[in-house]
Amino acid sequence: MSKRAVLEVIALGVEDAVAAQAGGADRLELVTDMAADGLTPPVETFAGIRSAVDIDLRVMLRLGDGFAVGDVERVVRAARELRGAGAEEFVLGFLDADGGVDMEAVERVVGELDGCRWTFHRAIDRAADRDALRKQLDGMPGLDTYLTAGSADGVDDGLSTLLTEAARAGEPGYEQRILVGGGLRLDHVPGLLAAGIDAFHIGGAARPGGWAEPVSVTAVAEWRAALDGVS
């Protein structure tokens, strides 16, 4: 029996989290401020969601728009506060001015996470060299996932990159799970599953009414059925 594919849904608050879990989400990515593509939520938001649902939560560590770390000590403090409140999984990713991975910032923040599991997010889609970034991050404690569309422009544009990277699974720098997100649609799913990709991330797709509306249980359930191969 094949393992069920992971469905991760973006949650901005308790209402989103409860709906996503009810629809069949396996995990939530907790953020605030989608106008800036998702920033670190307040500790109180994390705590409220943690007490409302029992699925895995990955909390964004990103304090400003763009992929530069900004004030790394502020990011470290945010991580420390969230860890203190019980957060055990995170999402982060920092690039330098040349589009390379900012190893100093990543190492500083990951050091604070003390072995917690984490996702390197779509900063990889803005990197100057994806392969170099993966190889530089190889062996980082806790790194188990890359959230990627294969391209900064979304899955339509990045499909060939996603399939190429999936085919390299297990090579140095490619041991981590590929979590596909960014312009992902239901019609992308069969081809991605066939390529061995088993993790999917949705934000807007879980909100037919737009970002001003909460997560829809029905929309999440439709994705769950698609990933489970139920027509």
N, C-alpha and C positions, 0 to 999 in steps of 0.2 A: 504494500500500500504506500503510495507516495505521500510525502509530507505535505500538509496543506500550505498553500502560499500565504505569505504574510500580507495583511492589509493594514497600512498605517494611514491614519486620518489626522489632518491638522485640527487642533482644538484651541479655541480662544478662551473658553470658559466652561463652567460646569454643565450648562445646557448642551453644548456641543459634545462634551465628553460622554454624557449619559446617552445621547442619541447615537453617537458613533459606536459605543459598546453594544447598544441594543440592536444595531444594524449588522453587527458581526465583525467590527474592527478588532484586530489583534493588539494594536498598539496605537498610541496617540503621540503626535509631535505637538508639544505645547509652545505656543508663541503668543506674542501680542503685536499689534501694529502691522497688519498685512500691507499697508501702504508703503512700508519700508521692506517688504518681503519677509517679515517675521523677525521680531526681536525678542529678547529675554523677557518672559512674563514676570510679574511681581511674585514674590514668594507666597503671598496670600492666595493668589490664583492657583499656583501649584498645589498648595495645601488643600484648598477646597476641592480641586479635581481629584487629588489622591484619595480623599475621604469619600468621594462620590462613586468612583469606579475601581475595579480590581484588575484591569488590564495594564500592560506595561506603558510607562510614560517616558518619553524622551524629551528633555527640556532644552530649548534653544539657548546657546550662549553667544549672544551677538547684540551689541549695544547701539549700533548705528548702521545706517544704510551703507551698502557697499561691502567689500570683503577685507578691508584693512581692519586690523584688530582695534585701532584707536588706543584707548587707555587700557593697557593689558592688566594693570593692577585692579581696575574696576571690574573687568571680566572675571578675574580671579576671586575677587570679593563676592561677586554674584554667584559664582560656582560654590564658594564656601557656604554662603547662606542657604542655597538650595540643598546642598548636601546635608546641612544641619537640619533642614526641614524634612529630610527623608528621600530626596531625589537620588536615584541610583543609575540613571541612564541620561545621556546628553547628546546634543547635536552642536557641532562647531566646525569652523574651517576658516583659516586666515591666509590671505595672499599678500605678498609684498608688492611694491610699485611696479615691478617688472613682470608680474603675473606668475611668479614662482611661489611655492608654499612658504609661508613665514614660519620657519621651523622654530625660531626662538619663541614666538608667541604660542604656537601650538604646544611646544614642550612645557612652557610655563603653566598653561591652563591645564593640560593633561596631568601634570604633576600634582595639581590640586585635586584632581578627580580620584587619585589613589586607586587606580585599577578599574574604575567604573567603565561599563561598556559605552561606546559612543559612535556616532555617525559623523563622517566627514561629509558636509553638505554640498550644495550645488556650486560652491566656489570652484570645485573641480571643473565645472563647465566653463569657467572663465579663465582657467589656468593656461599659461603659454604652452605648456607641455604636459599633457595628462599622464603619460607614461612615466616621465621623470618625477612628477608629484607622487604617484603611487609608490614608486621605488624609494623615494625619500622617506615616505611615511611608513614603509614596511617595518614591521616589528614594534610600532608604537603601542604601548600598553593600552588595552581596552578597545582599540579601533577594530570594529567588526563589520562596518557597513559603509558603502559610498552611496549617497543620494545623488542621482544624476539623471539627466535627460539625454546624455550623450552629446549635447550641444547647448550653448547659451540660449538658442532660439527655440528649444523644446524638442519633444520626442520625435515629431515628424522629421526634423532636420537631423536628429542624432541617432536615428534607428540603426544605421550601419555601424556606428561606433559602439553602441550598446551590444550588438550581436558579436562584434569582434572581441570586445572585452569579456563577454560571457564565455566565449570559446577559449579564452586564456585562463579560465578559473583554475586556481591551484598553483599557478606560476608565482614567483616572487613578486609581491606588489598586487597580486590578483587573488589572494586568498579570501579577501573580504566579500561579503554578500553585496550584490548590486541591488539597490532599492530604486526602482524607476519612478521618477516623478518630475513634473514640469511639462504641462501641456499633454498629459497622458489622457487617452480616451479609451473607452471600452473596446473599440475596434483594434487597438494596438495589442490587446492582451493575448489573444491566441498565439500570435507569432513570437511574443516574448516568452510565454510559457514553453513553447516548443523549443526555444533556444536554451532552456534550462534556467531562465530567470524566475525567481520565486518570491519576489517582494515588490510591493506596489504602494505608492504614496499618493494620496489625493487631498486636494484642498478645495478649490473651486468646484470640482466635480461632485463633491459631497453637499454642495449648497446650490441647488437649482435656482434659488431666489437671489443669488449673489452674496457677496461677503457681508452685506448688512443683515442677512438672514442666518439663522442657526443651521447647523448640520441637519440634514434630512435622514431620518432612519431608513426611509424607502430607498433613497439614493445609495446609501452605504450597503444596504441589503442587495441591491442590484449588482454592485461591484463584488460583494461576497459570493454571490451565485456565479458570476462570470469567472471568478478565480477558482471556484470549486468545480467548474465545468458543468454547472447545472443550467439547463436551458429552460 
